[in-house]
Amino acid sequence: MRSLKLRFSYFTLMPLFIVLGCSQNHEENFSFSEIESQSIEVDEVSERYGIPEASFKIYDGVIKKNQFLADILLGYGVPYGSIAALENVAKDVYDVRKLRQGDPYAMFCTKDSTEAACYFVVETSPETYVVYQLNDSISAYIGKKPVITKIREVGGIINSSLSQTIAENDLSPTLANKLSDIYAWTVDFYRIQRGDYFKVIFEEIYVDGQAIGIGHILAAEFVHRDEAFYSYRFVQDSVANFFDENGESLRKAFLKAPLKFSRISSKYTMKRYHPVQKRWKAHLGTDYAAPPGTPIMATGDGTIVASAFSQYNGHYVKVKHNSTYTTQYLHMSKRKVKVGQRVKQGDIIGLVGSTGLATGPHVCYRFWKNGTQVDPYKQDLPPSEPIEPKYKDAFKAAMDTLAPRLEQIKIEWEEDV
């Protein structure tokens, strides 16, 4: 039995400051004897949320269940009138009714015997906070903590699924979601096999020394069934997209599947034993089993030509993409679109259910080409637009920087003892 070992490294993204110095020897303008050296002492002021800590006595707390702003402020001697004025002023900045259980807060009070409340600060997310000013004038404003972006490089071998490999190695599940989005058109995540592997270079966001999320994926390599798929993030005409090593877009006209992280329970076949009708018949669709209520996505841009209910199909939606392709989604618990509505690839058009002739929650995905139902996995589907000629040199320069770093990411197996 083999176990997965991940290797990674960090690179902090920091501004590059270039200081240009000029030296001129103009003795007619000054002499060294005329210059006096002065030493200036500067006291370092420690701030918290942009407020000088030394000037206040600070009390920390966490908003409790069913605790409102008034409950907290009254405990620090803030009168009802000031609380009402604050709620009125703050509604256009950050409505106090949005404060949630578990949000950390700090109360800044004067250091004298009155301990008058001056500022009430609530952290509304790992990187943002709201300052409610209670002294001088009632006001509120939103502040942000310093954010550090680091570049992280990770590689891993898949034993079961991408999401499980990510979770088992203490990586953010967002990374699995982002990779699946990038490769949704090229990698069949429902047929991943043991030994497939990935390498990825991505941004990781830090606040107060703690990782709080993932930024952009910059480059990735995904090896599926011994075929390598490369992706490089590149922005052209203010739109970011992912392209392979040849500058071709990874985005195709159709997604590989209408669901994320599900499983194929029944494939397209001309002969299948129907579990309800108890007879052999063609199954001209692909069934994806998933929990009830799982969002179903349109696999391509198009127009809704049917959104209805029938005895066998249950709640279903049909999308006409162009004169060649049409897709259909059966057995929904709920439909989210109407006939005539335009949808984009990835839009939610319904929820997984078991309506109609179904034994359990799933979506039956059907695919038409030129009016005939076909197996979508056997179609050579059209790609989106490649890198524009005017951007080719810039794209190549970016790829030439990232490709060697992808290559250097090590994938290592360890044998279990």
C-alpha positions as MATLAB code, in Angstrom:
seq = 'MRSLKLRFSYFTLMPLFIVLGCSQNHEENFSFSEIESQSIEVDEVSERYGIPEASFKIYDGVIKKNQFLADILLGYGVPYGSIAALENVAKDVYDVRKLRQGDPYAMFCTKDSTEAACYFVVETSPETYVVYQLNDSISAYIGKKPVITKIREVGGIINSSLSQTIAENDLSPTLANKLSDIYAWTVDFYRIQRGDYFKVIFEEIYVDGQAIGIGHILAAEFVHRDEAFYSYRFVQDSVANFFDENGESLRKAFLKAPLKFSRISSKYTMKRYHPVQKRWKAHLGTDYAAPPGTPIMATGDGTIVASAFSQYNGHYVKVKHNSTYTTQYLHMSKRKVKVGQRVKQGDIIGLVGSTGLATGPHVCYRFWKNGTQVDPYKQDLPPSEPIEPKYKDAFKAAMDTLAPRLEQIKIEWEEDV';
ca = [
       0.000    0.000    0.000;
       1.391    3.422   -0.939;
       0.719    6.707    0.801;
       0.772   10.210   -0.628;
       3.451   12.700    0.246;
       2.960   16.337   -0.750;
       5.776   18.781   -1.236;
       5.232   22.507   -1.324;
       7.020   25.801   -0.961;
       6.102   29.421   -0.366;
       7.120   32.630   -2.052;
       5.864   35.905   -0.580;
       4.662   38.453   -3.098;
       6.084   41.801   -2.007;
       6.297   45.162   -3.747;
       9.620   45.906   -5.418;
      10.953   49.296   -4.463;
      13.745   50.773   -6.588;
      15.504   53.780   -5.124;
      17.482   55.929   -7.501;
      20.194   58.027   -5.846;
      21.848   61.079   -7.380;
      25.137   62.584   -6.217;
      26.400   65.958   -7.355;
      29.624   67.670   -6.350;
      28.670   71.350   -6.395;
      31.115   72.851   -3.874;
      30.059   76.344   -4.826;
      26.603   75.676   -3.356;
      27.551   74.294    0.094;
      30.416   73.048    2.203;
      30.421   70.028    4.506;
      31.156   72.277    7.509;
      27.782   73.921    7.043;
      25.862   70.640    7.454;
      24.816   69.650   10.971;
      23.849   66.126   11.871;
      20.625   65.809   13.809;
      19.191   62.731   15.480;
      15.399   62.473   15.562;
      13.771   59.988   17.886;
      10.458   58.558   16.694;
       8.234   56.652   19.087;
       6.710   53.602   17.462;
       2.955   53.768   17.917;
       1.226   50.425   18.191;
      -2.142   50.446   16.476;
      -5.039   48.059   16.436;
      -7.674   48.526   13.747;
      -5.918   51.814   13.010;
      -6.512   53.064   16.570;
      -3.558   53.791   18.932;
      -3.686   51.055   21.573;
      -1.785   52.994   24.244;
      -4.511   55.629   24.443;
      -7.297   53.265   25.479;
      -8.274   50.449   27.747;
      -9.427   47.622   25.499;
     -11.942   44.886   26.276;
     -12.219   41.898   23.924;
     -15.205   39.681   23.427;
     -17.226   37.556   21.007;
     -20.835   38.153   20.032;
     -22.975   35.518   21.702;
     -26.106   33.761   20.505;
     -29.129   36.094   20.372;
     -26.945   39.018   21.495;
     -27.612   42.365   19.839;
     -25.456   45.466   19.599;
     -27.572   47.258   22.187;
     -26.996   44.412   24.667;
     -23.233   44.891   24.384;
     -23.098   48.681   24.350;
     -25.446   49.070   27.327;
     -22.991   46.952   29.307;
     -20.335   49.599   28.661;
     -22.540   52.504   29.676;
     -23.530   53.699   26.203;
     -26.965   55.397   26.517;
     -29.980   54.345   24.466;
     -29.953   57.629   22.544;
     -26.413   57.083   21.302;
     -27.185   53.467   20.366;
     -30.218   54.552   18.341;
     -28.177   57.246   16.598;
     -25.416   54.745   15.832;
     -27.853   52.214   14.359;
     -29.265   54.941   12.113;
     -25.852   56.160   10.939;
     -24.428   52.658   10.470;
     -27.206   51.220    8.319;
     -25.603   52.569    5.132;
     -22.115   51.389    6.167;
     -22.667   48.031    7.860;
     -26.102   47.438    9.318;
     -25.802   46.350   12.953;
     -28.441   43.691   12.268;
     -25.829   41.852   10.168;
     -23.640   41.203   13.204;
     -23.433   37.466   13.785;
     -22.818   35.070   16.617;
     -19.101   34.334   16.879;
     -17.893   37.675   15.479;
     -14.944   38.904   17.603;
     -15.162   42.457   18.919;
     -13.095   44.983   20.871;
     -14.349   47.887   22.979;
     -11.991   50.854   23.283;
     -12.608   52.849   26.480;
     -10.891   55.839   28.070;
      -8.191   55.079   30.630;
      -9.650   57.278   33.332;
     -12.028   56.165   36.037;
     -15.102   56.718   33.833;
     -13.916   54.213   31.205;
     -16.168   55.924   28.670;
     -16.772   53.925   25.509;
     -15.053   55.490   22.482;
     -14.893   52.855   19.754;
     -16.631   49.524   19.236;
     -14.921   47.375   16.583;
     -16.338   44.136   15.147;
     -14.450   41.751   12.847;
     -16.955   40.891   10.123;
     -14.544   38.616    8.215;
     -10.911   37.517    8.654;
      -9.732   40.591    6.711;
     -12.423   43.237    7.334;
     -13.783   45.004   10.383;
     -16.276   47.735   11.197;
     -15.412   50.635   13.503;
     -18.360   52.239   15.295;
     -17.221   55.564   16.761;
     -19.023   56.524   19.971;
     -17.142   59.599   21.183;
     -17.027   63.130   19.687;
     -19.398   62.214   16.856;
     -21.386   59.084   16.089;
     -20.072   57.417   12.923;
     -19.122   54.093   11.339;
     -16.618   52.963    8.734;
     -15.218   49.738    7.330;
     -11.524   48.933    7.661;
      -9.302   46.223    6.232;
      -6.385   44.372    7.773;
      -3.107   44.060    5.874;
      -3.269   41.109    3.496;
      -0.219   39.109    2.413;
      -0.318   36.924   -0.683;
       2.037   33.966   -0.895;
       2.622   31.697   -3.836;
       2.230   28.056   -2.899;
       3.274   25.077   -4.998;
       1.683   21.688   -4.360;
       1.662   18.314   -6.060;
      -0.289   15.196   -5.208;
      -1.239   11.737   -6.433;
      -4.912   10.789   -6.347;
      -5.882    7.538   -4.640;
      -9.655    8.004   -4.730;
     -10.894   11.481   -5.670;
      -9.433   14.945   -6.069;
     -11.492   16.399   -3.208;
     -10.518   13.582   -0.840;
      -6.821   13.938   -1.705;
      -7.046   17.671   -1.028;
      -8.837   17.113    2.307;
      -6.495   14.347    3.487;
      -3.528   16.684    3.144;
      -5.006   19.657    5.014;
      -5.450   21.777    1.912;
      -8.420   24.080    1.396;
     -11.416   22.438   -0.323;
     -11.548   25.620   -2.403;
      -8.468   24.344   -4.222;
     -10.368   21.246   -5.377;
     -13.275   23.408   -6.504;
     -11.015   25.754   -8.461;
      -9.147   22.911  -10.153;
     -12.401   21.201  -11.084;
     -13.663   24.482  -12.563;
     -10.513   24.926  -14.646;
     -10.559   21.369  -15.968;
     -14.343   20.984  -16.183;
     -14.104   20.887  -19.997;
     -11.090   18.610  -20.363;
     -10.880   16.162  -17.429;
     -13.627   13.655  -16.634;
     -13.705   13.873  -12.835;
     -16.190   10.999  -12.692;
     -13.646    8.655  -14.218;
     -10.525    9.661  -12.315;
      -8.387    6.617  -11.671;
      -5.819    5.767   -9.037;
      -2.462    7.190  -10.066;
      -3.784   10.351  -11.712;
      -1.895   13.311  -10.271;
      -1.775   17.088  -10.238;
       0.662   19.940   -9.762;
      -0.570   23.435   -9.049;
       0.839   26.913   -8.411;
      -1.631   29.160   -6.626;
      -2.009   32.214   -4.422;
      -2.730   31.737   -0.732;
      -4.080   34.701    1.242;
      -2.821   35.454    4.762;
      -4.111   37.821    7.438;
      -2.523   38.083   10.886;
      -0.224   35.213    9.935;
      -3.140   32.861    9.246;
      -4.177   31.472    5.863;
      -7.726   32.650    5.181;
      -8.286   31.538    1.607;
      -7.053   30.962   -1.896;
      -6.601   33.592   -4.573;
      -5.903   32.838   -8.232;
      -4.556   29.568   -9.544;
      -1.651   30.642  -11.743;
      -0.737   27.365  -13.422;
      -1.515   23.681  -13.136;
      -0.766   20.302  -14.619;
      -3.315   17.496  -14.328;
      -2.328   14.039  -15.529;
      -5.423   11.930  -16.245;
      -5.178    8.437  -17.727;
      -1.520    9.125  -18.601;
      -2.419   12.273  -20.540;
      -1.102   15.626  -19.270;
      -3.366   18.664  -19.325;
      -1.668   22.018  -18.704;
      -3.358   25.266  -17.764;
      -1.979   28.786  -17.471;
      -3.962   31.750  -16.239;
      -3.774   34.725  -18.601;
      -5.727   37.971  -18.862;
      -6.580   39.342  -22.291;
      -8.951   42.221  -22.919;
      -9.480   42.444  -19.124;
     -10.860   38.872  -19.001;
      -8.986   36.079  -17.215;
      -9.063   32.599  -18.692;
      -6.995   29.417  -18.733;
      -5.032   28.234  -21.754;
      -2.914   25.191  -22.515;
       0.742   25.208  -23.557;
      -0.280   25.971  -27.143;
      -2.412   28.969  -26.224;
      -5.670   27.072  -26.776;
      -8.498   27.770  -24.337;
      -9.336   25.028  -21.841;
     -12.902   26.274  -21.928;
     -15.022   24.218  -24.290;
     -18.525   24.728  -25.588;
     -19.812   22.176  -23.048;
     -18.961   21.126  -19.510;
     -18.095   17.476  -18.988;
     -21.009   17.068  -16.559;
     -23.979   19.029  -15.174;
     -23.012   18.395  -11.524;
     -19.928   18.909   -9.396;
     -18.432   16.013   -7.414;
     -21.046   13.366   -8.047;
     -20.808    9.904   -9.562;
     -22.105    8.257  -12.712;
     -24.715    5.694  -11.698;
     -25.679    4.669  -15.238;
     -23.958    5.350  -18.565;
     -25.244    5.897  -22.069;
     -25.961    2.461  -23.549;
     -28.163    0.848  -26.156;
     -29.109   -1.943  -23.749;
     -29.750   -1.555  -20.023;
     -32.045   -3.439  -17.625;
     -34.475   -0.764  -16.392;
     -34.808   -0.982  -12.553;
     -38.432    0.219  -12.576;
     -39.863   -1.200  -15.793;
     -38.014   -4.529  -15.289;
     -37.036   -4.916  -18.925;
     -34.070   -4.380  -21.221;
     -34.124   -1.109  -23.162;
     -31.819    1.608  -24.463;
     -30.641    4.238  -21.986;
     -29.837    7.269  -24.098;
     -28.558    9.422  -21.279;
     -25.990    9.541  -18.480;
     -27.252    9.331  -14.892;
     -25.427   11.272  -12.169;
     -26.370   10.235   -8.639;
     -26.279   13.049   -6.084;
     -28.053   14.143   -2.877;
     -31.487   15.761   -3.299;
     -31.219   19.517   -3.837;
     -27.772   19.401   -5.482;
     -27.577   22.269   -8.045;
     -27.774   21.230  -11.704;
     -25.804   23.378  -14.173;
     -26.403   24.129  -17.813;
     -23.440   22.529  -19.571;
     -23.381   25.220  -22.243;
     -24.796   28.588  -23.273;
     -28.243   28.427  -24.787;
     -31.982   29.090  -24.648;
     -34.504   27.188  -22.532;
     -36.901   25.461  -24.936;
     -38.681   23.289  -22.339;
     -39.230   23.581  -18.592;
     -42.029   21.218  -17.636;
     -43.224   18.068  -15.863;
     -44.106   14.721  -17.396;
     -44.985   11.293  -16.051;
     -41.680    9.647  -16.907;
     -39.245   12.579  -17.002;
     -40.538   14.243  -13.852;
     -39.473   17.885  -13.667;
     -37.139   18.464  -16.607;
     -35.409   21.247  -18.542;
     -34.248   21.280  -22.140;
     -31.657   23.732  -23.508;
     -31.086   24.484  -27.199;
     -27.481   25.607  -27.593;
     -27.373   26.160  -31.345;
     -28.556   24.524  -34.544;
     -26.425   21.458  -33.761;
     -26.556   20.777  -30.004;
     -29.361   20.407  -27.435;
     -29.210   19.076  -23.868;
     -31.880   17.834  -21.455;
     -31.907   17.352  -17.659;
     -34.487   14.986  -16.089;
     -35.946   14.049  -12.669;
     -35.410   17.426  -10.994;
     -36.962   18.228   -7.642;
     -37.292   21.851   -8.725;
     -36.863   23.822  -11.951;
     -35.125   27.208  -11.788;
     -35.661   28.508  -15.330;
     -38.488   29.352  -17.721;
     -39.041   28.765  -21.445;
     -37.368   31.454  -23.550;
     -34.796   32.323  -20.890;
     -31.144   32.634  -21.964;
     -28.640   30.775  -19.779;
     -24.880   30.772  -19.562;
     -22.630   27.780  -19.094;
     -22.612   26.908  -15.382;
     -25.923   28.654  -14.561;
     -28.109   26.733  -12.114;
     -31.199   25.506  -13.967;
     -32.646   23.152  -11.362;
     -32.066   20.880   -8.358;
     -31.475   17.137   -8.185;
     -34.546   15.081   -7.323;
     -36.252   11.762   -8.028;
     -39.422   12.860   -9.815;
     -40.869   10.833  -12.675;
     -39.603    7.317  -13.378;
     -36.677    7.316  -10.951;
     -35.603    4.986   -8.131;
     -33.427    7.544   -6.334;
     -32.115   11.116   -6.496;
     -30.144   11.752   -9.684;
     -30.177   13.743  -12.900;
     -30.415   12.022  -16.258;
     -28.364   14.093  -18.690;
     -29.260   13.730  -22.354;
     -27.314   15.126  -25.293;
     -28.517   15.693  -28.875;
     -26.383   16.337  -31.942;
     -28.221   17.207  -35.160;
     -31.460   15.879  -33.649;
     -30.047   12.492  -32.588;
     -29.292   11.474  -29.006;
     -25.596   10.646  -28.625;
     -23.077    9.854  -25.901;
     -21.548   13.255  -24.917;
     -18.332   11.558  -23.803;
     -17.663   10.367  -27.340;
     -18.125   13.748  -29.002;
     -15.308   15.955  -30.254;
     -16.746   19.170  -28.831;
     -15.696   22.601  -30.139;
     -13.307   24.753  -28.064;
     -13.543   28.431  -27.234;
     -11.318   31.124  -28.726;
      -7.507   30.763  -28.272;
      -5.015   33.454  -27.269;
      -5.378   36.437  -29.584;
      -2.356   37.062  -31.854;
      -1.601   40.401  -30.208;
      -1.194   38.665  -26.818;
       0.844   35.651  -27.941;
       4.240   37.065  -26.947;
       2.986   38.132  -23.520;
       1.357   34.748  -22.954;
       4.526   32.896  -23.950;
       6.590   35.019  -21.566;
       4.200   34.246  -18.704;
       4.140   30.526  -19.537;
       7.944   30.363  -19.824;
       8.143   31.691  -16.250;
       5.608   29.267  -14.774;
       6.319   26.071  -16.730;
       9.766   25.407  -15.147;
       8.280   25.896  -11.685;
       5.561   23.348  -12.463;
       8.234   20.948  -13.641;
      10.173   21.329  -10.389;
       7.232   20.349   -8.174;
       8.071   16.863   -6.920;
       5.548   14.041   -6.736;
       6.775   11.379   -4.314;
       5.366    8.079   -3.147;
       6.233    6.493    0.165;
       5.890    2.773    0.676;
       3.946    1.742    3.772;
       5.914   -0.442    6.112;
];
